Amino acid sequence: MIPMNTWLMKGYLDAIPVEAVTRYEREMLSDLRHNHPEILETIRNERDLSDATKDKLKSALDAFAKTFA
């Protein structure tokens, strides 16, 4: 839930057509699970977003946003 809230609050979905939001969410979560599992594990274990975790999540979201088509 935290990654999705981050997308919404930071405008990551602003340029995504409404009909593509579900696919974006699915592919982003898949990307996080496969390429950045430590971010999800940290969120799960800490149940909070430290500044360091926010920075890592932002980097992961930025990288994914550039590849989403």
mmCIF file of the N, C-alpha and C atoms, coordinates in Angstrom:
data_MODEL
# 
_entry.id   MODEL 
# 
loop_
_atom_site.group_PDB 
_atom_site.id 
_atom_site.type_symbol 
_atom_site.label_atom_id 
_atom_site.label_alt_id 
_atom_site.label_comp_id 
_atom_site.label_asym_id 
_atom_site.label_entity_id 
_atom_site.label_seq_id 
_atom_site.pdbx_PDB_ins_code 
_atom_site.Cartn_x 
_atom_site.Cartn_y 
_atom_site.Cartn_z 
_atom_site.occupancy 
_atom_site.B_iso_or_equiv 
_atom_site.pdbx_formal_charge 
_atom_site.auth_seq_id 
_atom_site.auth_comp_id 
_atom_site.auth_asym_id 
_atom_site.auth_atom_id 
_atom_site.pdbx_PDB_model_num 
ATOM 1   N N  . MET A 1 1  ? 0.813  -1.191 0.000   1.00 0.00 ? 1  MET A N  1 
ATOM 2   C CA . MET A 1 1  ? 0.000  0.000  0.000   1.00 0.00 ? 1  MET A CA 1 
ATOM 3   C C  . MET A 1 1  ? 0.858  1.257  0.000   1.00 0.00 ? 1  MET A C  1 
ATOM 4   N N  . ILE A 1 2  ? 1.952  1.228  0.733   1.00 0.00 ? 2  ILE A N  1 
ATOM 5   C CA . ILE A 1 2  ? 2.809  2.414  0.784   1.00 0.00 ? 2  ILE A CA 1 
ATOM 6   C C  . ILE A 1 2  ? 3.353  2.773  -0.590  1.00 0.00 ? 2  ILE A C  1 
ATOM 7   N N  . PRO A 1 3  ? 3.848  1.808  -1.399  1.00 0.00 ? 3  PRO A N  1 
ATOM 8   C CA . PRO A 1 3  ? 4.318  2.219  -2.725  1.00 0.00 ? 3  PRO A CA 1 
ATOM 9   C C  . PRO A 1 3  ? 3.223  2.893  -3.556  1.00 0.00 ? 3  PRO A C  1 
ATOM 10  N N  . MET A 1 4  ? 1.993  2.374  -3.511  1.00 0.00 ? 4  MET A N  1 
ATOM 11  C CA . MET A 1 4  ? 0.910  2.983  -4.279  1.00 0.00 ? 4  MET A CA 1 
ATOM 12  C C  . MET A 1 4  ? 0.598  4.378  -3.767  1.00 0.00 ? 4  MET A C  1 
ATOM 13  N N  . ASN A 1 5  ? 0.571  4.560  -2.460  1.00 0.00 ? 5  ASN A N  1 
ATOM 14  C CA . ASN A 1 5  ? 0.323  5.891  -1.905  1.00 0.00 ? 5  ASN A CA 1 
ATOM 15  C C  . ASN A 1 5  ? 1.410  6.859  -2.337  1.00 0.00 ? 5  ASN A C  1 
ATOM 16  N N  . THR A 1 6  ? 2.638  6.389  -2.393  1.00 0.00 ? 6  THR A N  1 
ATOM 17  C CA . THR A 1 6  ? 3.748  7.234  -2.830  1.00 0.00 ? 6  THR A CA 1 
ATOM 18  C C  . THR A 1 6  ? 3.532  7.671  -4.270  1.00 0.00 ? 6  THR A C  1 
ATOM 19  N N  . TRP A 1 7  ? 3.093  6.758  -5.135  1.00 0.00 ? 7  TRP A N  1 
ATOM 20  C CA . TRP A 1 7  ? 2.840  7.122  -6.529  1.00 0.00 ? 7  TRP A CA 1 
ATOM 21  C C  . TRP A 1 7  ? 1.808  8.230  -6.605  1.00 0.00 ? 7  TRP A C  1 
ATOM 22  N N  . LEU A 1 8  ? 0.722  8.050  -5.865  1.00 0.00 ? 8  LEU A N  1 
ATOM 23  C CA . LEU A 1 8  ? -0.371 9.015  -5.926  1.00 0.00 ? 8  LEU A CA 1 
ATOM 24  C C  . LEU A 1 8  ? 0.037  10.384 -5.401  1.00 0.00 ? 8  LEU A C  1 
ATOM 25  N N  . MET A 1 9  ? 0.739  10.404 -4.279  1.00 0.00 ? 9  MET A N  1 
ATOM 26  C CA . MET A 1 9  ? 1.097  11.663 -3.651  1.00 0.00 ? 9  MET A CA 1 
ATOM 27  C C  . MET A 1 9  ? 2.184  12.405 -4.422  1.00 0.00 ? 9  MET A C  1 
ATOM 28  N N  . LYS A 1 10 ? 3.010  11.712 -5.126  1.00 0.00 ? 10 LYS A N  1 
ATOM 29  C CA . LYS A 1 10 ? 4.123  12.335 -5.831  1.00 0.00 ? 10 LYS A CA 1 
ATOM 30  C C  . LYS A 1 10 ? 3.841  12.555 -7.311  1.00 0.00 ? 10 LYS A C  1 
ATOM 31  N N  . GLY A 1 11 ? 2.652  12.217 -7.762  1.00 0.00 ? 11 GLY A N  1 
ATOM 32  C CA . GLY A 1 11 ? 2.277  12.494 -9.140  1.00 0.00 ? 11 GLY A CA 1 
ATOM 33  C C  . GLY A 1 11 ? 2.758  11.491 -10.169 1.00 0.00 ? 11 GLY A C  1 
ATOM 34  N N  . TYR A 1 12 ? 3.219  10.322 -9.745  1.00 0.00 ? 12 TYR A N  1 
ATOM 35  C CA . TYR A 1 12 ? 3.712  9.342  -10.699 1.00 0.00 ? 12 TYR A CA 1 
ATOM 36  C C  . TYR A 1 12 ? 2.622  8.866  -11.660 1.00 0.00 ? 12 TYR A C  1 
ATOM 37  N N  . LEU A 1 13 ? 1.391  8.933  -11.256 1.00 0.00 ? 13 LEU A N  1 
ATOM 38  C CA . LEU A 1 13 ? 0.306  8.444  -12.111 1.00 0.00 ? 13 LEU A CA 1 
ATOM 39  C C  . LEU A 1 13 ? -0.338 9.550  -12.939 1.00 0.00 ? 13 LEU A C  1 
ATOM 40  N N  . ASP A 1 14 ? 0.091  10.774 -12.772 1.00 0.00 ? 14 ASP A N  1 
ATOM 41  C CA . ASP A 1 14 ? -0.542 11.888 -13.468 1.00 0.00 ? 14 ASP A CA 1 
ATOM 42  C C  . ASP A 1 14 ? -0.538 11.725 -14.991 1.00 0.00 ? 14 ASP A C  1 
ATOM 43  N N  . ALA A 1 15 ? 0.534  11.204 -15.546 1.00 0.00 ? 15 ALA A N  1 
ATOM 44  C CA . ALA A 1 15 ? 0.649  11.068 -16.997 1.00 0.00 ? 15 ALA A CA 1 
ATOM 45  C C  . ALA A 1 15 ? 0.141  9.725  -17.514 1.00 0.00 ? 15 ALA A C  1 
ATOM 46  N N  . ILE A 1 16 ? -0.307 8.858  -16.598 1.00 0.00 ? 16 ILE A N  1 
ATOM 47  C CA . ILE A 1 16 ? -0.766 7.527  -16.993 1.00 0.00 ? 16 ILE A CA 1 
ATOM 48  C C  . ILE A 1 16 ? -2.262 7.579  -17.288 1.00 0.00 ? 16 ILE A C  1 
ATOM 49  N N  . PRO A 1 17 ? -2.675 7.103  -18.473 1.00 0.00 ? 17 PRO A N  1 
ATOM 50  C CA . PRO A 1 17 ? -4.108 7.053  -18.761 1.00 0.00 ? 17 PRO A CA 1 
ATOM 51  C C  . PRO A 1 17 ? -4.829 6.177  -17.730 1.00 0.00 ? 17 PRO A C  1 
ATOM 52  N N  . VAL A 1 18 ? -6.032 6.555  -17.391 1.00 0.00 ? 18 VAL A N  1 
ATOM 53  C CA . VAL A 1 18 ? -6.790 5.842  -16.362 1.00 0.00 ? 18 VAL A CA 1 
ATOM 54  C C  . VAL A 1 18 ? -6.862 4.351  -16.657 1.00 0.00 ? 18 VAL A C  1 
ATOM 55  N N  . GLU A 1 19 ? -7.040 3.997  -17.913 1.00 0.00 ? 19 GLU A N  1 
ATOM 56  C CA . GLU A 1 19 ? -7.168 2.581  -18.265 1.00 0.00 ? 19 GLU A CA 1 
ATOM 57  C C  . GLU A 1 19 ? -5.852 1.812  -18.110 1.00 0.00 ? 19 GLU A C  1 
ATOM 58  N N  . ALA A 1 20 ? -4.736 2.497  -17.924 1.00 0.00 ? 20 ALA A N  1 
ATOM 59  C CA . ALA A 1 20 ? -3.447 1.832  -17.763 1.00 0.00 ? 20 ALA A CA 1 
ATOM 60  C C  . ALA A 1 20 ? -2.968 1.794  -16.309 1.00 0.00 ? 20 ALA A C  1 
ATOM 61  N N  . VAL A 1 21 ? -3.713 2.400  -15.393 1.00 0.00 ? 21 VAL A N  1 
ATOM 62  C CA . VAL A 1 21 ? -3.267 2.483  -13.999 1.00 0.00 ? 21 VAL A CA 1 
ATOM 63  C C  . VAL A 1 21 ? -3.131 1.103  -13.368 1.00 0.00 ? 21 VAL A C  1 
ATOM 64  N N  . THR A 1 22 ? -4.060 0.214  -13.606 1.00 0.00 ? 22 THR A N  1 
ATOM 65  C CA . THR A 1 22 ? -3.993 -1.132 -13.030 1.00 0.00 ? 22 THR A CA 1 
ATOM 66  C C  . THR A 1 22 ? -2.756 -1.867 -13.532 1.00 0.00 ? 22 THR A C  1 
ATOM 67  N N  . ARG A 1 23 ? -2.487 -1.754 -14.818 1.00 0.00 ? 23 ARG A N  1 
ATOM 68  C CA . ARG A 1 23 ? -1.292 -2.395 -15.384 1.00 0.00 ? 23 ARG A CA 1 
ATOM 69  C C  . ARG A 1 23 ? -0.029 -1.762 -14.804 1.00 0.00 ? 23 ARG A C  1 
ATOM 70  N N  . TYR A 1 24 ? -0.026 -0.436 -14.670 1.00 0.00 ? 24 TYR A N  1 
ATOM 71  C CA . TYR A 1 24 ? 1.125  0.263  -14.082 1.00 0.00 ? 24 TYR A CA 1 
ATOM 72  C C  . TYR A 1 24 ? 1.381  -0.250 -12.671 1.00 0.00 ? 24 TYR A C  1 
ATOM 73  N N  . GLU A 1 25 ? 0.338  -0.341 -11.868 1.00 0.00 ? 25 GLU A N  1 
ATOM 74  C CA . GLU A 1 25 ? 0.481  -0.815 -10.495 1.00 0.00 ? 25 GLU A CA 1 
ATOM 75  C C  . GLU A 1 25 ? 1.033  -2.245 -10.467 1.00 0.00 ? 25 GLU A C  1 
ATOM 76  N N  . ARG A 1 26 ? 0.464  -3.109 -11.287 1.00 0.00 ? 26 ARG A N  1 
ATOM 77  C CA . ARG A 1 26 ? 0.888  -4.507 -11.327 1.00 0.00 ? 26 ARG A CA 1 
ATOM 78  C C  . ARG A 1 26 ? 2.362  -4.617 -11.744 1.00 0.00 ? 26 ARG A C  1 
ATOM 79  N N  . GLU A 1 27 ? 2.745  -3.896 -12.788 1.00 0.00 ? 27 GLU A N  1 
ATOM 80  C CA . GLU A 1 27 ? 4.120  -3.975 -13.273 1.00 0.00 ? 27 GLU A CA 1 
ATOM 81  C C  . GLU A 1 27 ? 5.108  -3.313 -12.316 1.00 0.00 ? 27 GLU A C  1 
ATOM 82  N N  . MET A 1 28 ? 4.692  -2.230 -11.665 1.00 0.00 ? 28 MET A N  1 
ATOM 83  C CA . MET A 1 28 ? 5.570  -1.567 -10.703 1.00 0.00 ? 28 MET A CA 1 
ATOM 84  C C  . MET A 1 28 ? 5.825  -2.466 -9.503  1.00 0.00 ? 28 MET A C  1 
ATOM 85  N N  . LEU A 1 29 ? 4.775  -3.093 -8.984  1.00 0.00 ? 29 LEU A N  1 
ATOM 86  C CA . LEU A 1 29 ? 4.953  -4.009 -7.853  1.00 0.00 ? 29 LEU A CA 1 
ATOM 87  C C  . LEU A 1 29 ? 5.821  -5.198 -8.247  1.00 0.00 ? 29 LEU A C  1 
ATOM 88  N N  . SER A 1 30 ? 5.657  -5.676 -9.456  1.00 0.00 ? 30 SER A N  1 
ATOM 89  C CA . SER A 1 30 ? 6.495  -6.764 -9.946  1.00 0.00 ? 30 SER A CA 1 
ATOM 90  C C  . SER A 1 30 ? 7.953  -6.308 -10.021 1.00 0.00 ? 30 SER A C  1 
ATOM 91  N N  . ASP A 1 31 ? 8.166  -5.099 -10.515 1.00 0.00 ? 31 ASP A N  1 
ATOM 92  C CA . ASP A 1 31 ? 9.517  -4.545 -10.584 1.00 0.00 ? 31 ASP A CA 1 
ATOM 93  C C  . ASP A 1 31 ? 10.128 -4.424 -9.189  1.00 0.00 ? 31 ASP A C  1 
ATOM 94  N N  . LEU A 1 32 ? 9.357  -3.915 -8.241  1.00 0.00 ? 32 LEU A N  1 
ATOM 95  C CA . LEU A 1 32 ? 9.863  -3.803 -6.876  1.00 0.00 ? 32 LEU A CA 1 
ATOM 96  C C  . LEU A 1 32 ? 10.202 -5.174 -6.295  1.00 0.00 ? 32 LEU A C  1 
ATOM 97  N N  . ARG A 1 33 ? 9.329  -6.143 -6.515  1.00 0.00 ? 33 ARG A N  1 
ATOM 98  C CA . ARG A 1 33 ? 9.559  -7.490 -5.966  1.00 0.00 ? 33 ARG A CA 1 
ATOM 99  C C  . ARG A 1 33 ? 10.803 -8.145 -6.555  1.00 0.00 ? 33 ARG A C  1 
ATOM 100 N N  . HIS A 1 34 ? 11.034 -7.932 -7.843  1.00 0.00 ? 34 HIS A N  1 
ATOM 101 C CA . HIS A 1 34 ? 12.150 -8.603 -8.504  1.00 0.00 ? 34 HIS A CA 1 
ATOM 102 C C  . HIS A 1 34 ? 13.461 -7.817 -8.454  1.00 0.00 ? 34 HIS A C  1 
ATOM 103 N N  . ASN A 1 35 ? 13.387 -6.513 -8.517  1.00 0.00 ? 35 ASN A N  1 
ATOM 104 C CA . ASN A 1 35 ? 14.600 -5.705 -8.612  1.00 0.00 ? 35 ASN A CA 1 
ATOM 105 C C  . ASN A 1 35 ? 14.968 -4.946 -7.339  1.00 0.00 ? 35 ASN A C  1 
ATOM 106 N N  . HIS A 1 36 ? 14.002 -4.801 -6.440  1.00 0.00 ? 36 HIS A N  1 
ATOM 107 C CA . HIS A 1 36 ? 14.233 -4.035 -5.209  1.00 0.00 ? 36 HIS A CA 1 
ATOM 108 C C  . HIS A 1 36 ? 13.532 -4.677 -4.013  1.00 0.00 ? 36 HIS A C  1 
ATOM 109 N N  . PRO A 1 37 ? 13.695 -5.986 -3.819  1.00 0.00 ? 37 PRO A N  1 
ATOM 110 C CA . PRO A 1 37 ? 12.968 -6.643 -2.724  1.00 0.00 ? 37 PRO A CA 1 
ATOM 111 C C  . PRO A 1 37 ? 13.344 -6.096 -1.347  1.00 0.00 ? 37 PRO A C  1 
ATOM 112 N N  . GLU A 1 38 ? 14.542 -5.551 -1.228  1.00 0.00 ? 38 GLU A N  1 
ATOM 113 C CA . GLU A 1 38 ? 14.976 -5.006 0.062   1.00 0.00 ? 38 GLU A CA 1 
ATOM 114 C C  . GLU A 1 38 ? 14.136 -3.796 0.484   1.00 0.00 ? 38 GLU A C  1 
ATOM 115 N N  . ILE A 1 39 ? 13.623 -3.054 -0.484  1.00 0.00 ? 39 ILE A N  1 
ATOM 116 C CA . ILE A 1 39 ? 12.768 -1.902 -0.145  1.00 0.00 ? 39 ILE A CA 1 
ATOM 117 C C  . ILE A 1 39 ? 11.464 -2.400 0.472   1.00 0.00 ? 39 ILE A C  1 
ATOM 118 N N  . LEU A 1 40 ? 10.838 -3.379 -0.171  1.00 0.00 ? 40 LEU A N  1 
ATOM 119 C CA . LEU A 1 40 ? 9.579  -3.913 0.354   1.00 0.00 ? 40 LEU A CA 1 
ATOM 120 C C  . LEU A 1 40 ? 9.791  -4.591 1.699   1.00 0.00 ? 40 LEU A C  1 
ATOM 121 N N  . GLU A 1 41 ? 10.907 -5.294 1.835   1.00 0.00 ? 41 GLU A N  1 
ATOM 122 C CA . GLU A 1 41 ? 11.199 -5.954 3.110   1.00 0.00 ? 41 GLU A CA 1 
ATOM 123 C C  . GLU A 1 41 ? 11.380 -4.924 4.226   1.00 0.00 ? 41 GLU A C  1 
ATOM 124 N N  . THR A 1 42 ? 12.081 -3.840 3.931   1.00 0.00 ? 42 THR A N  1 
ATOM 125 C CA . THR A 1 42 ? 12.283 -2.791 4.928   1.00 0.00 ? 42 THR A CA 1 
ATOM 126 C C  . THR A 1 42 ? 10.951 -2.169 5.331   1.00 0.00 ? 42 THR A C  1 
ATOM 127 N N  . ILE A 1 43 ? 10.095 -1.887 4.357   1.00 0.00 ? 43 ILE A N  1 
ATOM 128 C CA . ILE A 1 43 ? 8.777  -1.310 4.651   1.00 0.00 ? 43 ILE A CA 1 
ATOM 129 C C  . ILE A 1 43 ? 7.969  -2.277 5.501   1.00 0.00 ? 43 ILE A C  1 
ATOM 130 N N  . ARG A 1 44 ? 8.000  -3.535 5.124   1.00 0.00 ? 44 ARG A N  1 
ATOM 131 C CA . ARG A 1 44 ? 7.250  -4.556 5.858   1.00 0.00 ? 44 ARG A CA 1 
ATOM 132 C C  . ARG A 1 44 ? 7.748  -4.681 7.299   1.00 0.00 ? 44 ARG A C  1 
ATOM 133 N N  . ASN A 1 45 ? 9.062  -4.664 7.484   1.00 0.00 ? 45 ASN A N  1 
ATOM 134 C CA . ASN A 1 45 ? 9.637  -4.843 8.815   1.00 0.00 ? 45 ASN A CA 1 
ATOM 135 C C  . ASN A 1 45 ? 9.530  -3.596 9.688   1.00 0.00 ? 45 ASN A C  1 
ATOM 136 N N  . GLU A 1 46 ? 9.763  -2.436 9.100   1.00 0.00 ? 46 GLU A N  1 
ATOM 137 C CA . GLU A 1 46 ? 9.741  -1.197 9.882   1.00 0.00 ? 46 GLU A CA 1 
ATOM 138 C C  . GLU A 1 46 ? 8.337  -0.618 10.039  1.00 0.00 ? 46 GLU A C  1 
ATOM 139 N N  . ARG A 1 47 ? 7.451  -0.969 9.097   1.00 0.00 ? 47 ARG A N  1 
ATOM 140 C CA . ARG A 1 47 ? 6.082  -0.446 9.083   1.00 0.00 ? 47 ARG A CA 1 
ATOM 141 C C  . ARG A 1 47 ? 6.061  1.079  9.096   1.00 0.00 ? 47 ARG A C  1 
ATOM 142 N N  . ASP A 1 48 ? 7.078  1.647  8.477   1.00 0.00 ? 48 ASP A N  1 
ATOM 143 C CA . ASP A 1 48 ? 7.207  3.091  8.386   1.00 0.00 ? 48 ASP A CA 1 
ATOM 144 C C  . ASP A 1 48 ? 8.166  3.384  7.235   1.00 0.00 ? 48 ASP A C  1 
ATOM 145 N N  . LEU A 1 49 ? 8.212  4.638  6.812   1.00 0.00 ? 49 LEU A N  1 
ATOM 146 C CA . LEU A 1 49 ? 9.140  5.019  5.763   1.00 0.00 ? 49 LEU A CA 1 
ATOM 147 C C  . LEU A 1 49 ? 10.175 5.981  6.327   1.00 0.00 ? 49 LEU A C  1 
ATOM 148 N N  . SER A 1 50 ? 11.361 5.468  6.559   1.00 0.00 ? 50 SER A N  1 
ATOM 149 C CA . SER A 1 50 ? 12.452 6.341  6.978   1.00 0.00 ? 50 SER A CA 1 
ATOM 150 C C  . SER A 1 50 ? 12.874 7.170  5.768   1.00 0.00 ? 50 SER A C  1 
ATOM 151 N N  . ASP A 1 51 ? 13.656 8.194  6.009   1.00 0.00 ? 51 ASP A N  1 
ATOM 152 C CA . ASP A 1 51 ? 14.133 9.013  4.894   1.00 0.00 ? 51 ASP A CA 1 
ATOM 153 C C  . ASP A 1 51 ? 14.958 8.185  3.917   1.00 0.00 ? 51 ASP A C  1 
ATOM 154 N N  . ALA A 1 52 ? 15.764 7.279  4.441   1.00 0.00 ? 52 ALA A N  1 
ATOM 155 C CA . ALA A 1 52 ? 16.588 6.426  3.577   1.00 0.00 ? 52 ALA A CA 1 
ATOM 156 C C  . ALA A 1 52 ? 15.715 5.529  2.701   1.00 0.00 ? 52 ALA A C  1 
ATOM 157 N N  . THR A 1 53 ? 14.665 4.961  3.287   1.00 0.00 ? 53 THR A N  1 
ATOM 158 C CA . THR A 1 53 ? 13.765 4.101  2.515   1.00 0.00 ? 53 THR A CA 1 
ATOM 159 C C  . THR A 1 53 ? 12.993 4.924  1.495   1.00 0.00 ? 53 THR A C  1 
ATOM 160 N N  . LYS A 1 54 ? 12.561 6.115  1.865   1.00 0.00 ? 54 LYS A N  1 
ATOM 161 C CA . LYS A 1 54 ? 11.878 7.002  0.915   1.00 0.00 ? 54 LYS A CA 1 
ATOM 162 C C  . LYS A 1 54 ? 12.767 7.290  -0.290  1.00 0.00 ? 54 LYS A C  1 
ATOM 163 N N  . ASP A 1 55 ? 14.037 7.562  -0.037  1.00 0.00 ? 55 ASP A N  1 
ATOM 164 C CA . ASP A 1 55 ? 14.969 7.855  -1.124  1.00 0.00 ? 55 ASP A CA 1 
ATOM 165 C C  . ASP A 1 55 ? 15.128 6.657  -2.051  1.00 0.00 ? 55 ASP A C  1 
ATOM 166 N N  . LYS A 1 56 ? 15.244 5.464  -1.465  1.00 0.00 ? 56 LYS A N  1 
ATOM 167 C CA . LYS A 1 56 ? 15.378 4.246  -2.275  1.00 0.00 ? 56 LYS A CA 1 
ATOM 168 C C  . LYS A 1 56 ? 14.108 3.992  -3.081  1.00 0.00 ? 56 LYS A C  1 
ATOM 169 N N  . LEU A 1 57 ? 12.951 4.177  -2.447  1.00 0.00 ? 57 LEU A N  1 
ATOM 170 C CA . LEU A 1 57 ? 11.684 3.976  -3.135  1.00 0.00 ? 57 LEU A CA 1 
ATOM 171 C C  . LEU A 1 57 ? 11.517 4.981  -4.262  1.00 0.00 ? 57 LEU A C  1 
ATOM 172 N N  . LYS A 1 58 ? 11.851 6.222  -4.019  1.00 0.00 ? 58 LYS A N  1 
ATOM 173 C CA . LYS A 1 58 ? 11.758 7.254  -5.055  1.00 0.00 ? 58 LYS A CA 1 
ATOM 174 C C  . LYS A 1 58 ? 12.648 6.902  -6.238  1.00 0.00 ? 58 LYS A C  1 
ATOM 175 N N  . SER A 1 59 ? 13.861 6.457  -5.980  1.00 0.00 ? 59 SER A N  1 
ATOM 176 C CA . SER A 1 59 ? 14.771 6.061  -7.057  1.00 0.00 ? 59 SER A CA 1 
ATOM 177 C C  . SER A 1 59 ? 14.192 4.908  -7.865  1.00 0.00 ? 59 SER A C  1 
ATOM 178 N N  . ALA A 1 60 ? 13.631 3.925  -7.169  1.00 0.00 ? 60 ALA A N  1 
ATOM 179 C CA . ALA A 1 60 ? 13.034 2.778  -7.854  1.00 0.00 ? 60 ALA A CA 1 
ATOM 180 C C  . ALA A 1 60 ? 11.825 3.209  -8.684  1.00 0.00 ? 60 ALA A C  1 
ATOM 181 N N  . LEU A 1 61 ? 10.994 4.072  -8.126  1.00 0.00 ? 61 LEU A N  1 
ATOM 182 C CA . LEU A 1 61 ? 9.816  4.555  -8.856  1.00 0.00 ? 61 LEU A CA 1 
ATOM 183 C C  . LEU A 1 61 ? 10.223 5.388  -10.061 1.00 0.00 ? 61 LEU A C  1 
ATOM 184 N N  . ASP A 1 62 ? 11.222 6.232  -9.898  1.00 0.00 ? 62 ASP A N  1 
ATOM 185 C CA . ASP A 1 62 ? 11.706 7.050  -11.019 1.00 0.00 ? 62 ASP A CA 1 
ATOM 186 C C  . ASP A 1 62 ? 12.238 6.172  -12.145 1.00 0.00 ? 62 ASP A C  1 
ATOM 187 N N  . ALA A 1 63 ? 13.026 5.168  -11.791 1.00 0.00 ? 63 ALA A N  1 
ATOM 188 C CA . ALA A 1 63 ? 13.587 4.268  -12.799 1.00 0.00 ? 63 ALA A CA 1 
ATOM 189 C C  . ALA A 1 63 ? 12.482 3.508  -13.524 1.00 0.00 ? 63 ALA A C  1 
ATOM 190 N N  . PHE A 1 64 ? 11.498 3.019  -12.773 1.00 0.00 ? 64 PHE A N  1 
ATOM 191 C CA . PHE A 1 64 ? 10.403 2.281  -13.405 1.00 0.00 ? 64 PHE A CA 1 
ATOM 192 C C  . PHE A 1 64 ? 9.588  3.192  -14.322 1.00 0.00 ? 64 PHE A C  1 
ATOM 193 N N  . ALA A 1 65 ? 9.300  4.396  -13.864 1.00 0.00 ? 65 ALA A N  1 
ATOM 194 C CA . ALA A 1 65 ? 8.476  5.334  -14.649 1.00 0.00 ? 65 ALA A CA 1 
ATOM 195 C C  . ALA A 1 65 ? 9.102  5.594  -16.020 1.00 0.00 ? 65 ALA A C  1 
ATOM 196 N N  . LYS A 1 66 ? 10.409 5.603  -16.097 1.00 0.00 ? 66 LYS A N  1 
ATOM 197 C CA . LYS A 1 66 ? 11.100 5.839  -17.371 1.00 0.00 ? 66 LYS A CA 1 
ATOM 198 C C  . LYS A 1 66 ? 10.961 4.673  -18.340 1.00 0.00 ? 66 LYS A C  1 
ATOM 199 N N  . THR A 1 67 ? 10.690 3.479  -17.807 1.00 0.00 ? 67 THR A N  1 
ATOM 200 C CA . THR A 1 67 ? 10.596 2.295  -18.667 1.00 0.00 ? 67 THR A CA 1 
ATOM 201 C C  . THR A 1 67 ? 9.165  1.895  -18.985 1.00 0.00 ? 67 THR A C  1 
ATOM 202 N N  . PHE A 1 68 ? 8.197  2.441  -18.275 1.00 0.00 ? 68 PHE A N  1 
ATOM 203 C CA . PHE A 1 68 ? 6.802  2.039  -18.475 1.00 0.00 ? 68 PHE A CA 1 
ATOM 204 C C  . PHE A 1 68 ? 6.296  2.574  -19.812 1.00 0.00 ? 68 PHE A C  1 
ATOM 205 N N  . ALA A 1 69 ? 5.750  1.675  -20.615 1.00 0.00 ? 69 ALA A N  1 
ATOM 206 C CA . ALA A 1 69 ? 5.211  2.102  -21.917 1.00 0.00 ? 69 ALA A CA 1 
ATOM 207 C C  . ALA A 1 69 ? 3.843  1.528  -22.146 1.00 0.00 ? 69 ALA A C  1 
# 
